[in-house]
């Protein structure tokens, strides 16, 4: 069975679309999984790894007031990250992830395992928050986040 990254590759190779990502809590893992596949340069533009809030603000043009009001792990920030990646990478489709991979950094409101996703494309935007099991390791949360990002992208482009 093809991995989710392989399914994305097949779907995008047969399309005119260009793809980009904005990653925070995964630190480039999504990009790494995609670029492990041959031939993705035909559609893959790149990834902005915006781990620090300054990068979100300065490179992806996320509103400083939204970061302050909602926090870096929030749906408004995730949406702006995806829109920013779409712009800076000249991509038709962009996916962003920002979350708390743990084992530290969680709060009562945003516990470890909280990840916000956004997918933007031609006349398409979707944002959601997913709560992964807080007892997973950091690496497991990051892997599940990458898989969820690919899954959400596939759902979006197939609508």
N, C-alpha and C positions, 0 to 999 in steps of 0.2 A: 504494500500500500504506500502511496506517495505521501511524503511529509506535507505539512501545510505550506512550508516554504516552496516545495516543489510544485504544489498545486497553484500557488501564486505565480510562479515562474511560467508555467504552462499557460495560464490564463492571460498573463500580460504579454507574452511573446506573440500571441495571436491577436493582439489589439494594437491600436495606434497610440495607446496611453503611455505616459511616463509616470514613474512612481518615486516617491521620496518618503522619508521618515523623520520624525523628531523624537528622539529617545532621551529619557531622563533616567529612571530607575533601572533600565536594562543596559545602560552604558554602552550601546553599540551591538548588543547581542542579536537584535533583529537583523541588523545590517550584516552581521557576520554569518548568520544562518543563510541569508539570501545570497551573499556573495560567495558562499561555498559551492554554489551551483554554476556550472558553465553556461555562458551565453546571456547572463542577466544584464550585461551592459547595453543590450538592445532596448531596454526599457527602464532600467534602474538608474536614477539620477544621483542618489546619495542620501546621507543621513546627517542631521545636525544632532550631535550629542550635547544636549543642553542640561548638564547636571546642575550647574549653579544658576541661581535666579538671575544673575547679571547677564548670562548668555541667553536665557529665555527672553529677557527684556531687550538686550542690545542687538542680538542676531535675529531672533524670531519675532521681535516687536510685540511681545506680550506686555500688556499694560502693567506698569509698576503698581498702580492702585489696585488692580485685580489680584496681583500677587499678595499685596499687603492685606486686602480685605478677605480674600478667599483662601490664601495659602498656595504654595506651589503645587500641592496635590489637590486639584479641584477641577471641576468640569469647565469653568470659564477659562482657566489657564490651559487645559488640554486642548480646547477648541482653538484658542489663539496660537498655540504651538503648531497645530496641524495646518492652520491657515498660513502661518509664517513659513513653515517648511515648504508648503505648496508654492509660495511666492519666491523665496530665496533659491529654491532648487529648480524652479520652472517646471514643476510637476503637475500633471493632470490630477493625480490622486496622491494624498498624503495621509499618513497615520501618525498619531502621537501617543506616547505613553508617559505618564508621570505618576509615581506612587511611592509607597513605603515598603521596601523589600525586606527590611529588618536586618538583623534581629532587634536593633534599637530604632528609635525615631518615631515609634507609634505613639498615638495619644488615644484618649477615650473616644474622641470624635472620629479620628482617623487612625485606627489601629494598624499594626503591621499586617500587610496583605491587601491594604486598600490601594487600588490602582484606578486612575482615570484614563479613559481612552477617547480619542476623537478620530473620526475618519471623514475626510473631506474629498470631494470630487466634483466633476461637472454637475452642477445643480443638485449637489448632495452634501448634507452634513449630518453626522450622527455623533452624539457624545453619550458616554455612559460610565458609571462607576461600578467596578467589580470588586468583591471582597474575597480574596483567596484565603485559604485556611492559615491562620496566624501561626500555627504550629509547624508549618513547612519551613525548610531552610531558606536562606536568602537566595541561593542558587535555584531552588525549586520554584520560588515565587517568580524569579526572573524568567525561567524557562516557560512557566505557565503564562506569564504575561506576553512573552513573544508569540506563543501559540495562539493566544486569544487575539492578539493584534492581527495575525495572519487570517484567523477565522473571521473576524469582523470585516476585514478588507474583502475577503472572498464573498461574504454575504452581500456587501455593498455593491460590488461590481456585477454581481449576478442578479440584482434586483431589476 
